[in-house]
Amino acid sequence: MFDTHIHTHNSHDSEQEIDALCRSAIEKGVNAVSLTDHIDVFAYSEEHNTKVITGSAKDADYAKSTYSEELKIFKGVEVGVYHYDSEMSKKICSLCELDIILGSVHSFMLNGEKVHFSRDNISEEVLSKEKLINQADAYFNEMLATAETADIDVLCHLTYPLRYINAKYNRNLDINIYSAKITQILKTLIERQIALEINTARVGTDFNYTAPTFDIVNEYYNLGGRLITIGSDAHTPEKIANGFDYVKTALKEIGFDKYYYFEKRRPKSVKL
């Protein structure tokens, strides 16, 4: 098992210490993990992002020296809205010799307002369905811009807003509204040879799904896409490699025979 999306205490939303992370991964039979802590050129300063990536790299070096006989450790980062400040993104990512760069969108500006789907303002009492639909549409525009322009290896949790819109707030948003835009994103990933992540953070919860869902993964496969990674997005030790057996079975049913991890920013295949 190669888990290519894990957060540590260096991220703003995790307290996961490196020793607990590594011990949990080893106990679960995981072969390798990529430390991909959050930097975000829209939400945080260059000073904050520098501290995150250097701290994460330091933890990776420690883990390599301590657990190398039992677990491979790869250095990575998750960059939020890379294209909002490409110069800063490239500068931060150049501070370490990275194995993998994930691209994502968590927050962005729309009509002078900051959009962040994890906030309570998307509840039905506060945000109209029309505005919610527009915000989600803007999100996929930002994801497309990331796919088209960012220097990344993997586009992660493509359907991220559903974690909150449908899972947390039960707004029942129909993702099919954005099918044409999602298809465009998938085609761009294939053209630029950027991997599509299957994010397992919500597998096993009340809202039991992967991001993206397997109908989108199936479309990616039919379009010719084969470059797939699996990431738990674990912020705690018990979530490492969450749902991997389920995902690997589903991928084989679609037709995939391998998935990938990244080393020195080059894809390496793993048989399913």
C-alpha positions in Angstrom: 0.0 0.0 0.0 1.3 3.4 -1.0 -0.6 6.3 0.6 0.3 9.5 -1.2 -1.7 12.0 0.8 -1.0 12.4 4.5 -0.8 15.4 6.9 1.2 16.0 10.0 1.3 18.6 12.8 2.9 21.0 10.3 -0.5 21.5 8.7 -2.9 23.9 10.3 -5.6 21.3 10.7 -3.6 18.3 12.0 -1.8 17.4 15.2 -0.4 14.1 13.9 3.1 13.5 15.1 5.6 11.8 12.8 6.3 8.8 15.2 2.6 8.0 15.6 2.1 8.3 11.9 4.9 5.9 11.0 4.0 3.3 13.7 0.4 3.3 12.5 1.4 2.9 8.9 3.8 0.0 9.7 1.1 -1.7 11.8 -1.3 -1.5 8.9 1.2 -3.0 6.5 1.6 0.2 4.5 4.7 0.2 2.3 5.2 3.9 1.8 3.7 7.3 2.7 4.0 10.8 1.3 4.0 13.7 3.7 1.9 16.3 1.9 1.3 19.2 4.4 -0.8 22.2 3.5 0.5 25.3 1.9 -1.9 27.8 0.4 -0.9 30.9 -1.5 -4.3 32.5 -1.1 -5.0 31.8 2.6 -1.5 32.1 4.1 1.6 34.2 4.0 4.9 33.2 2.4 6.4 33.0 5.9 3.7 30.6 7.1 4.1 28.4 4.0 7.8 28.3 4.3 7.6 27.2 7.9 5.1 24.4 6.9 7.2 22.9 4.1 10.5 23.1 5.9 9.0 21.6 9.0 7.4 18.8 7.0 10.7 18.1 5.2 12.5 17.9 8.6 10.0 15.4 9.8 10.4 13.4 6.6 14.2 13.3 7.1 13.8 12.1 10.7 11.3 9.4 9.6 13.7 8.2 6.9 16.5 7.8 9.3 14.3 6.1 12.0 11.9 3.9 10.0 13.6 3.3 6.7 13.8 -0.5 7.1 10.1 -0.8 7.6 8.6 2.2 5.7 9.4 4.4 2.7 8.9 8.1 3.4 8.5 10.6 0.5 8.6 14.3 0.8 5.6 16.2 -0.6 3.3 19.1 -0.3 -0.3 20.0 -1.0 -0.6 23.4 -2.7 -3.9 25.2 -2.5 -4.9 27.4 -5.5 -1.4 27.2 -6.9 -2.3 29.6 -9.8 -3.3 32.4 -7.4 0.4 33.2 -7.0 2.4 30.9 -9.2 5.7 32.7 -8.4 5.2 32.1 -4.6 4.1 28.5 -5.2 7.2 27.7 -7.2 9.4 29.4 -4.7 8.0 27.5 -1.8 8.1 24.2 -3.6 11.8 24.8 -4.5 12.8 25.0 -0.9 13.0 21.2 -0.6 13.7 18.3 -3.0 10.1 17.1 -3.3 8.9 13.7 -4.4 5.3 14.8 -5.0 3.3 18.0 -5.4 -0.5 17.8 -4.9 -2.7 20.5 -6.3 -6.0 21.4 -4.6 -8.6 24.1 -4.0 -10.0 24.8 -0.6 -10.8 28.5 -0.6 -10.9 31.2 -3.3 -12.4 34.6 -4.1 -15.8 35.0 -5.9 -17.3 38.4 -6.5 -15.3 39.9 -3.8 -16.2 37.3 -1.2 -14.1 34.5 0.2 -15.6 31.0 -0.5 -14.7 28.2 1.9 -16.9 25.1 1.9 -16.1 23.9 5.4 -17.7 27.0 6.9 -21.2 27.1 8.4 -22.4 29.7 5.9 -23.3 27.0 3.4 -26.1 25.7 5.6 -29.6 25.9 4.2 -30.6 28.7 6.6 -27.8 31.0 5.3 -26.9 30.3 1.7 -29.5 30.0 -1.1 -29.4 27.0 -3.4 -28.7 29.3 -6.4 -25.7 30.9 -4.7 -24.5 27.5 -3.6 -24.7 26.2 -7.1 -22.7 29.2 -8.3 -20.0 28.7 -5.7 -19.6 25.1 -6.6 -19.4 26.1 -10.3 -16.7 28.6 -9.4 -14.8 25.9 -7.5 -14.6 23.7 -10.6 -13.4 26.7 -12.6 -10.6 27.0 -10.0 -9.8 23.3 -10.3 -9.7 23.6 -14.1 -7.3 26.5 -13.8 -5.1 24.4 -11.5 -5.1 21.5 -13.9 -4.3 23.8 -16.8 -1.5 25.9 -15.3 0.0 24.5 -12.1 3.3 22.7 -11.8 1.8 19.7 -9.9 1.9 15.9 -10.1 -1.5 15.1 -8.8 -4.9 16.8 -8.7 -6.5 15.8 -5.4 -10.0 15.4 -4.1 -11.7 16.7 -7.3 -15.2 16.8 -5.7 -14.0 18.3 -2.4 -17.1 20.6 -1.9 -19.4 17.5 -1.6 -17.7 16.7 1.8 -19.5 19.7 3.2 -22.4 20.6 0.8 -23.9 17.1 0.8 -22.2 15.3 3.7 -22.1 17.8 6.5 -25.0 20.1 5.4 -27.2 17.7 3.5 -27.9 20.2 0.6 -28.3 17.4 -2.0 -26.4 19.2 -4.7 -26.5 17.3 -8.0 -22.9 16.9 -9.2 -24.1 16.2 -12.7 -24.7 19.9 -13.2 -20.9 20.2 -13.6 -20.3 17.1 -15.8 -19.1 19.1 -18.8 -16.6 21.0 -16.7 -15.4 17.8 -14.9 -14.9 16.2 -18.3 -12.7 19.1 -19.3 -10.7 18.8 -16.1 -10.2 15.1 -16.7 -9.1 15.6 -20.3 -6.6 18.3 -19.2 -5.1 16.0 -16.6 -4.6 13.3 -19.2 -3.1 15.8 -21.7 -0.7 17.2 -19.1 0.1 13.8 -17.6 -1.1 14.8 -14.1 -2.4 12.1 -11.9 -6.0 11.9 -10.6 -6.2 11.2 -6.9 -8.8 8.8 -5.4 -9.2 10.4 -2.0 -10.5 8.0 0.7 -11.1 10.4 3.6 -14.8 9.8 3.7 -14.8 6.1 3.0 -16.4 4.3 6.0 -18.2 7.4 7.3 -22.0 8.1 7.1 -21.3 9.8 3.7 -19.4 6.8 2.3 -17.8 7.9 -0.9 -14.5 8.6 -2.6 -13.5 11.9 -4.1 -14.1 11.8 -7.0 -16.8 9.2 -7.1 -16.3 6.1 -9.1 -18.6 7.2 -12.0 -16.1 10.0 -12.6 -13.1 7.6 -12.2 -14.8 5.4 -14.8 -15.2 8.3 -17.2 -11.5 9.1 -16.6 -10.6 5.6 -17.6 -12.8 5.6 -20.7 -11.1 8.9 -21.8 -7.8 7.1 -21.6 -6.7 8.1 -18.2 -4.5 5.6 -16.3 -2.4 7.7 -13.9 -4.2 7.2 -10.6 -3.0 7.7 -7.0 -4.8 6.7 -3.8 -4.6 9.1 -0.8 -6.2 8.8 2.6 -5.8 12.5 3.4 -5.1 11.3 6.9 -4.9 13.9 9.6 -4.7 11.3 12.4 -2.8 7.9 12.6 -5.9 5.7 12.5 -7.0 7.2 9.1 -3.8 6.2 7.2 -4.6 3.9 4.2 -8.3 4.2 5.1 -10.5 2.3 2.6 -7.6 1.2 0.4 -8.8 -2.4 -0.1 -12.2 -1.1 -1.1 -10.8 1.3 -3.6 -8.3 -1.1 -5.1 -11.1 -3.6 -5.7 -13.3 -0.9 -7.4 -10.4 0.2 -9.6 -9.8 -3.3 -10.8 -13.5 -3.7 -11.7 -13.3 -0.5 -13.8 -10.2 -2.0 -15.6 -7.2 -0.5 -13.9 -4.4 -2.9 -13.2 -2.1 -0.5 -11.4 -1.9 2.7 -9.4 0.9 5.1 -8.8 3.1 6.9 -6.3 5.7 9.5 -7.0 9.4 9.6 -6.3 11.5 12.6 -7.3 8.4 13.8 -9.1 8.3 10.7 -11.3 5.4 8.3 -11.3 6.1 4.7 -10.2 3.5 2.0 -10.7 2.2 -0.5 -8.1 0.2 -3.5 -9.2 -3.4 -3.7 -7.9 
